[in-house]
Amino acid sequence: MRAFLRRLETGGCGWRMELGFRLSGVLLLAACAFAAWTLSLSLHRPSHHAVAPAEFGEAMFSVAAWALGWALLAEGPGLFRLCEIPARHARLDRRQ
């Protein structure tokens, strides 16, 4: 697992990993669209009960899937690349 994370941090991953991350982003966006569609259907039909906790959970999943799906689709494995810490924030670096 450490070797996998190290390859992600350094950006030395191949096209298979790139494709996998971007495909998972597309799948998350599809799940978000499906969840939003089912929530839209539940809004337009008459309800005989109050809002169920499952509907709140579905709405939260939809927002999280939208955000993570776009991040994975746009950046791919570059989302996990290490960034340089500016000198003024060097005290936050745990490697010192």
Summary of the structure (lengths in Angstrom):
residues: 96
radius of gyration: 19.2
end to end distance: 23.5
largest distance: 60.3
contacts: 210
relative contact order: 0.17
helix: 76%
strand: 0%
